[in-house]
Amino acid sequence: MKHSTYIRAAAILAVGGFILSAGTAEARNVQRSGTYQTGAGRTGTYNYSATTSNGNTLNRQTTVTTQNGATATRNATITNNGNGTFTKNVTHNNGTTTTINATPQVPGVVTGTYNTSTGNSGSFTRTVKTGDGSVSAQTTRTDQNGNVLTRTSSATKDANGVVHYTTVGPYGHEHDVNLTPNN
């Protein structure tokens, strides 16, 4: 499975999931599943679950299966640290890990740092805008070597519940994914 296809599918499922409500004490569990199709014609299925039990920690699992039967799973735990910062620990399909420390700045802007188990690190700024049934984001990342990479993405949901997701990577490559939920 192409890693980038999985990341795009997982990213759209994660839209809006980063910021937790610090005041919510009730347990919540969200399950989503369906099919996806990329602009290049690749298809498959996805399963997503998100659980919070104390309002300060969100556990997410995303599994994507390609049309050829290859499966990738990504697990993430997002914690509200209680001081205006958040920590996200991700275990990727290949066993590598990423830790992200983030601080919301003004509405729609988050800054932070990241470190991976493979030795990569850096900082980022993400700006998110919502409106008219759509979400768009721009993420600018600076790695440990000073390289600056920018990715933009947008998502809309049509009347049938299909989420149309487009991302443009740092080298100008555009990718489209459509996620169709099971009813």
N, C-alpha and C positions, 0 to 999 in steps of 0.2 A: 504494500500500500504506500502511496506517496504520502510522506509526512505532512506536506503542505495541505493536501486535501483534508486530512484529519483535523489539522489545526484550524482550518477555516470552518469546518462543520462544528467543531467544539467551540470556537469563538462566538459563533452566532447563538449557540445555545446558552452561552455565558453572558450575553448582553444584559446589563442591568443587575447582575448578580454579585458585583464586587462590594457594594456598600450595604452594610447590614444595619438594621434598626437596633440601636443599643437598648431601647426601652421595651422590646418585645420579649416576653418571658414564655410565651406558649410555644409548644412544639409544632413544627410545620414540616410537611413532607410533600414534595412536588415530583411527579413522575411524568416524563414526556417520551414519546417514541414516534417513529415514523420513517419516511424514506427521504433520501436526498438525491439530487441530480446536479452535476457540475456543468458549467458551460462547455466543457470538453466532452460531455456525454457520459461521464462515469456516473454510476448509480450505486446505491447501497441503502443500508438501514442505520438508524441511530437510536440509542437509548440513553436517556439523561435522567438522573435523579439528584435532587437537592434536599438536604435535611438539615434543619436547625432544631436544637433542643433547648437552648437557653437564651437565644436572642443575640449571643455574642460570637457564636461559632457556626459556620455554614460548611457542611461537607457536601461536595459535589462529585459525581462520577459520570463520565461520558464514555460510551462505547460506540464505536463506529465499525460496521462490517461492510466491506466492499462487495461489488458484484462478483468478484472472484473468490469470496469467502475469507479474505484476510481480515483479521480483527485487531483493533487497537483500542486500548483503554487508557484513560487519563483520570487520575484522582486528584482533587484539590481540597484543601482545608483553608478556609478564610476566617481569620480571627479579628474581632474588634478589640483592640488592646485597651480601650477605655480612656485613652488620652488623646483621642483624635487621630490615631494612626491605625493602620490595618496591616496584618501580615498574611500573606498567601503562600502556602507550601504546596507545591505541585510534584506529583510523581508521574513521570511520562511513561509511555508504553514500553520503552527500552530500558526502564529502570533508573534513568537519570532523574535528578531532582532540580527544582528551581525554587528559590526563596525570594519573594518580593515583599519589600517594605514600602508602604504607600501612605501618603498624607494628602487628604483632600485640601485644596487651597481655597478656591472660590467655587460656587456651584458650577459643575461641569468640568472642573480641572483637577487632575490628580498628578502629583509628582512622587518620585520614589527612586529606589535602587533595586537591583536584582543581582543575585549570585547563583551560579549553577554548579552542580557536582562535577562538571567537566572543566571548571576553571574560568568560565566566562563571567564577566561582571560589568556593571555599568549603571547608568541612571536613565530615567525616562520622564517624559511629560505626556499625559494623555488628556485630550480635550474632547468632551462628548457633548453633542447637541441633539435635542429631541424636538419634534414638532410635526404636525400634520401626519401622524401615524408612521413616522420614520425615526430612525436613530442613525446618527453618523458619528464617527470618531476619527481623530488623527492622533497617532502615537509617534513621537520622536524619541529615538533611543540613541544614546551615546555609549559605545562599548569601551572596554578597558584600554583600547588602542587609540581612542579619540575619534573613531569612525562614527559619523552621524547617519542614522538610517530612519526614514520616515515611511509609515504605512498609513493609508486611509482606508476606511471601511464604511459601508452604509447598509442599512437593513430596512425593509418595508414588509408589511404583512398585508396580503390582499384579502378580499371578502371571503375567500374560501379557506383562510387560515394558513395559506402557504407563505413562508417567509423567504423573501428574495434578498440574498446577501451578496454584495460585491466588495471585493478588496483589491487595492492596488498596492503592490509591494514596493520596497525601496528602489528597485531597479525598473519600475514601470510596468511590471507584469500584472495584468488584470485577471482576476479569477471570479467566476460567478458560481454560486451554490443556491439551489432551491431546496428548502426543507418543508416537507409535507407531513403534518402531524397525523397520527392515527386518531380517528374519532371514536 
